[in-house]
Amino acid sequence: MSLEGKTIGILITNSFYNFKIMIKELKKFIDQNANIILFIEESFYNTFKEDDFIKEVKHITKNESIHSLQEWDSSGFKNGIDVLIVLPSTSNTIAKLANDITDDFETMIIHHSLKLEKPIVLAISCDDGLSSGAENLGKLFNIRNYYFVPFKQTNPITRPRAITFDSSYLYKTIICALNKEQIQPILLSI
C-alpha cells in the first residue's frame, strides 16, 4: 500500500521538536502523492510563523496550516483526513487522551478523528514515559484506533525515564495504521 491519494493530517503539538526530521518526513509523504494538512496549535504557530520551518512546510505541502478551531471548521478537512499523526505526542497530550480530556485544539481534533474511526498515529516523545507517564501509555495501548510509532528509551544514562519515537518507522506505522495494524511499538535501547 502506498500513500497515494491519502490525506494525512499532521498535528504538531505545542512542544519543541526537531524540525529537520519533520521536513524530511513530509517530503517522503509528498513523494508518495499524499495530501498533507498541517495542524499547528495557535500559540506554537504564533511563535514560529515567521520561522523558516513554517515557510518550508507551506512550500512543500502547498497548503496553509490550520491553527484554530474556526479555521478547522471551515477548512473542508474536518471529515476528510485518512490518518492523523500527533507529532510529537508529549506527556501532556498522552495524559489528556488517556483520561478522555478534550480541552484544547489538539484534543478536539484527535477526539473528532476518533469519532470518525480514523487511525491516530502517536509519535511519542516524553520525559516521563518510563515513570509517571507509563500508566497513561498503558491505557492508550488498549483503546482502538491509536497506533504507536515504535519508541525507545531516549538515553539510559542521562535521561533514563524519557522515551522517544524512531522516525525511521513513521512511514511504516502510517501504512500499518491505515490497515488497522500495530507494528511492534517498543524498541530495545542497547
C-alpha positions as a LaTeX table, in Angstrom:
\begin{tabular}{lrrr}
\hline
Residue & $x$ (\AA) & $y$ (\AA) & $z$ (\AA) \\
\hline
Met1 & 0.00 & 0.00 & 0.00 \\
Ser2 & 1.23 & 3.49 & $-0.76$ \\
Leu3 & 0.04 & 6.86 & 0.48 \\
Glu4 & $-1.02$ & 7.98 & $-2.98$ \\
Gly5 & $-4.29$ & 9.89 & $-2.80$ \\
Lys6 & $-4.40$ & 9.74 & 1.01 \\
Thr7 & $-4.95$ & 12.85 & 3.08 \\
Ile8 & $-2.65$ & 12.88 & 6.09 \\
Gly9 & $-3.27$ & 15.24 & 8.95 \\
Ile10 & $-0.18$ & 16.10 & 10.96 \\
Leu11 & $-0.89$ & 17.68 & 14.33 \\
Ile12 & 2.17 & 19.46 & 15.70 \\
Thr13 & 1.78 & 19.80 & 19.43 \\
Asn14 & 2.92 & 22.77 & 21.47 \\
Ser15 & 6.36 & 21.32 & 22.05 \\
Phe16 & 9.88 & 21.61 & 20.75 \\
Tyr17 & 10.67 & 19.04 & 18.09 \\
Asn18 & 13.46 & 18.53 & 15.59 \\
Phe19 & 12.03 & 20.38 & 12.60 \\
Lys20 & 14.59 & 18.90 & 10.19 \\
Ile21 & 13.22 & 15.41 & 10.83 \\
Met22 & 9.69 & 16.71 & 10.24 \\
Ile23 & 10.63 & 18.26 & 6.87 \\
Lys24 & 12.35 & 15.04 & 5.78 \\
Glu25 & 9.23 & 13.01 & 6.62 \\
Leu26 & 6.86 & 15.48 & 4.92 \\
Lys27 & 8.89 & 15.20 & 1.72 \\
Lys28 & 8.54 & 11.40 & 1.82 \\
Phe29 & 4.76 & 11.71 & 2.05 \\
Ile30 & 4.60 & 14.24 & $-0.77$ \\
Asp31 & 6.79 & 11.97 & $-2.93$ \\
Gln32 & 4.06 & 9.34 & $-2.47$ \\
Asn33 & 1.46 & 11.85 & $-3.77$ \\
Ala34 & $-0.21$ & 12.23 & $-0.39$ \\
Asn35 & $-2.05$ & 15.41 & 0.54 \\
Ile36 & $-0.69$ & 16.86 & 3.79 \\
Ile37 & $-2.77$ & 19.01 & 6.11 \\
Leu38 & $-0.76$ & 20.52 & 8.93 \\
Phe39 & $-2.48$ & 21.39 & 12.20 \\
Ile40 & $-0.37$ & 23.65 & 14.41 \\
Glu41 & $-1.61$ & 24.79 & 17.79 \\
Glu42 & $-2.14$ & 28.56 & 17.70 \\
Ser43 & 0.38 & 29.68 & 20.34 \\
Phe44 & 3.04 & 27.44 & 18.77 \\
Tyr45 & 2.16 & 28.82 & 15.32 \\
Asn46 & 2.35 & 32.41 & 16.57 \\
Thr47 & 5.81 & 31.70 & 17.99 \\
Phe48 & 7.14 & 30.17 & 14.76 \\
Lys49 & 5.01 & 31.74 & 11.97 \\
Glu50 & 7.94 & 33.74 & 10.64 \\
Asp51 & 10.31 & 30.81 & 11.05 \\
Asp52 & 11.81 & 29.07 & 8.01 \\
Phe53 & 10.13 & 25.84 & 9.16 \\
Ile54 & 6.60 & 27.21 & 8.64 \\
Lys55 & 7.55 & 28.73 & 5.30 \\
Glu56 & 9.13 & 25.49 & 4.12 \\
Val57 & 6.12 & 23.44 & 5.24 \\
Lys58 & 3.79 & 25.69 & 3.24 \\
His59 & 6.06 & 25.33 & 0.22 \\
Ile60 & 6.31 & 21.53 & 0.48 \\
Thr61 & 2.64 & 20.80 & 1.19 \\
Lys62 & 1.16 & 23.58 & $-0.98$ \\
Asn63 & $-1.34$ & 24.05 & 1.87 \\
Glu64 & $-1.77$ & 26.65 & 4.56 \\
Ser65 & $-1.56$ & 25.27 & 8.08 \\
Ile66 & $-4.67$ & 25.20 & 10.24 \\
His67 & $-4.16$ & 26.62 & 13.72 \\
Ser68 & $-7.54$ & 27.38 & 15.21 \\
Leu69 & $-10.83$ & 25.56 & 15.64 \\
Gln70 & $-12.56$ & 28.18 & 13.45 \\
Glu71 & $-10.15$ & 27.52 & 10.58 \\
Trp72 & $-10.57$ & 23.78 & 11.03 \\
Asp73 & $-14.39$ & 24.06 & 10.94 \\
Ser74 & $-14.31$ & 25.98 & 7.67 \\
Ser75 & $-11.41$ & 24.12 & 6.04 \\
Gly76 & $-13.29$ & 21.22 & 4.46 \\
Phe77 & $-10.88$ & 18.80 & 6.14 \\
Lys78 & $-12.95$ & 18.24 & 9.26 \\
Asn79 & $-14.16$ & 14.91 & 7.90 \\
Gly80 & $-11.68$ & 14.40 & 5.11 \\
Ile81 & $-8.43$ & 13.05 & 6.53 \\
Asp82 & $-7.46$ & 9.39 & 6.27 \\
Val83 & $-4.99$ & 9.32 & 9.18 \\
Leu84 & $-3.92$ & 11.80 & 11.86 \\
Ile85 & $-0.33$ & 11.88 & 13.14 \\
Val86 & 0.32 & 13.54 & 16.51 \\
Leu87 & 3.90 & 14.77 & 16.39 \\
Pro88 & 5.32 & 14.75 & 18.96 \\
Ser89 & 2.94 & 13.08 & 21.39 \\
Thr90 & 4.02 & 14.65 & 24.66 \\
Ser91 & 3.27 & 13.58 & 28.23 \\
Asn92 & 0.61 & 16.27 & 28.44 \\
Thr93 & $-1.16$ & 15.11 & 25.28 \\
Ile94 & $-0.89$ & 11.43 & 26.26 \\
Ala95 & $-2.35$ & 12.15 & 29.72 \\
Lys96 & $-5.29$ & 14.05 & 28.24 \\
Leu97 & $-6.04$ & 11.32 & 25.70 \\
Ala98 & $-5.73$ & 8.51 & 28.26 \\
Asn99 & $-8.12$ & 10.27 & 30.61 \\
Asp100 & $-10.56$ & 11.43 & 27.91 \\
Ile101 & $-9.91$ & 15.14 & 28.40 \\
Thr102 & $-10.91$ & 17.34 & 25.48 \\
Asp103 & $-10.00$ & 20.89 & 26.37 \\
Asp104 & $-7.90$ & 22.37 & 23.55 \\
Phe105 & $-7.27$ & 22.50 & 19.81 \\
Glu106 & $-5.16$ & 19.34 & 19.80 \\
Thr107 & $-7.52$ & 17.11 & 21.76 \\
Met108 & $-10.59$ & 18.37 & 19.86 \\
Ile109 & $-9.05$ & 17.33 & 16.54 \\
Ile110 & $-7.93$ & 13.96 & 17.92 \\
His111 & $-11.29$ & 13.14 & 19.50 \\
His112 & $-13.18$ & 14.19 & 16.39 \\
Ser113 & $-10.96$ & 11.89 & 14.29 \\
Leu114 & $-11.58$ & 9.04 & 16.73 \\
Lys115 & $-15.35$ & 9.54 & 16.41 \\
Leu116 & $-14.92$ & 9.12 & 12.65 \\
Glu117 & $-12.94$ & 5.87 & 13.26 \\
Lys118 & $-9.78$ & 7.39 & 11.75 \\
Pro119 & $-6.41$ & 5.98 & 12.83 \\
Ile120 & $-4.42$ & 8.21 & 15.18 \\
Val121 & $-0.66$ & 7.70 & 14.94 \\
Leu122 & 1.17 & 8.75 & 18.11 \\
Ala123 & 4.85 & 9.68 & 17.80 \\
Ile124 & 5.81 & 9.57 & 21.49 \\
Ser125 & 8.37 & 11.97 & 22.90 \\
Cys126 & 8.13 & 12.42 & 26.64 \\
Asp127 & 10.40 & 12.72 & 29.64 \\
Asp128 & 8.29 & 10.58 & 31.97 \\
Gly129 & 7.30 & 7.68 & 29.70 \\
Leu130 & 9.03 & 5.13 & 31.93 \\
Ser131 & 7.76 & 6.64 & 35.17 \\
Ser132 & 4.52 & 8.54 & 35.84 \\
Gly133 & 3.56 & 8.58 & 32.15 \\
Ala134 & 3.70 & 4.80 & 31.77 \\
Glu135 & 0.19 & 4.33 & 33.16 \\
Asn136 & $-1.25$ & 6.67 & 30.52 \\
Leu137 & 0.61 & 4.87 & 27.73 \\
Gly138 & $-0.78$ & 1.59 & 29.01 \\
Lys139 & $-4.32$ & 2.96 & 28.83 \\
Leu140 & $-3.85$ & 4.11 & 25.23 \\
Phe141 & $-2.48$ & 0.73 & 24.15 \\
Asn142 & $-5.94$ & $-0.63$ & 24.94 \\
Ile143 & $-8.01$ & 1.96 & 23.08 \\
Arg144 & $-8.99$ & 1.24 & 19.49 \\
Asn145 & $-7.60$ & 3.40 & 16.66 \\
Tyr146 & $-4.45$ & 4.55 & 18.46 \\
Tyr147 & $-1.25$ & 3.37 & 16.77 \\
Phe148 & 2.24 & 3.98 & 18.09 \\
Val149 & 5.36 & 4.78 & 16.10 \\
Pro150 & 7.94 & 2.42 & 17.64 \\
Phe151 & 9.70 & 4.14 & 20.51 \\
Lys152 & 12.66 & 3.54 & 22.77 \\
Gln153 & 14.40 & 4.92 & 25.80 \\
Thr154 & 15.95 & 8.26 & 24.87 \\
Asn155 & 19.22 & 7.79 & 26.76 \\
Pro156 & 19.53 & 5.19 & 29.54 \\
Ile157 & 22.28 & 7.15 & 31.32 \\
Thr158 & 21.30 & 10.82 & 31.14 \\
Arg159 & 17.51 & 10.50 & 30.67 \\
Pro160 & 16.52 & 7.06 & 31.99 \\
Arg161 & 12.75 & 7.74 & 32.16 \\
Ala162 & 12.45 & 9.53 & 28.81 \\
Ile163 & 11.19 & 7.80 & 25.66 \\
Thr164 & 11.12 & 8.96 & 22.06 \\
Phe165 & 9.86 & 7.59 & 18.75 \\
Asp166 & 12.14 & 6.37 & 15.99 \\
Ser167 & 11.36 & 8.48 & 12.91 \\
Ser168 & 12.62 & 5.74 & 10.58 \\
Tyr169 & 9.41 & 3.81 & 11.42 \\
Leu170 & 6.96 & 6.66 & 10.81 \\
Tyr171 & 6.06 & 5.76 & 7.22 \\
Lys172 & 5.62 & 2.04 & 8.01 \\
Thr173 & 3.49 & 2.88 & 11.06 \\
Ile174 & 1.16 & 5.01 & 8.93 \\
Ile175 & 0.75 & 2.25 & 6.35 \\
Cys176 & 0.03 & $-0.28$ & 9.09 \\
Ala177 & $-2.40$ & 2.07 & 10.85 \\
Leu178 & $-4.35$ & 2.55 & 7.61 \\
Asn179 & $-4.67$ & $-1.27$ & 7.59 \\
Lys180 & $-5.68$ & $-1.23$ & 11.30 \\
Glu181 & $-2.45$ & $-2.96$ & 12.35 \\
Gln182 & 0.05 & $-2.02$ & 15.08 \\
Ile183 & 3.70 & $-2.81$ & 14.41 \\
Gln184 & 5.96 & $-3.68$ & 17.36 \\
Pro185 & 5.75 & $-0.43$ & 19.38 \\
Ile186 & 8.62 & $-0.85$ & 21.83 \\
Leu187 & 12.23 & $-0.93$ & 20.68 \\
Leu188 & 15.17 & $-2.00$ & 22.80 \\
Ser189 & 17.92 & 0.50 & 23.56 \\
Ile190 & 21.21 & $-1.31$ & 23.82 \\
\hline
\end{tabular}
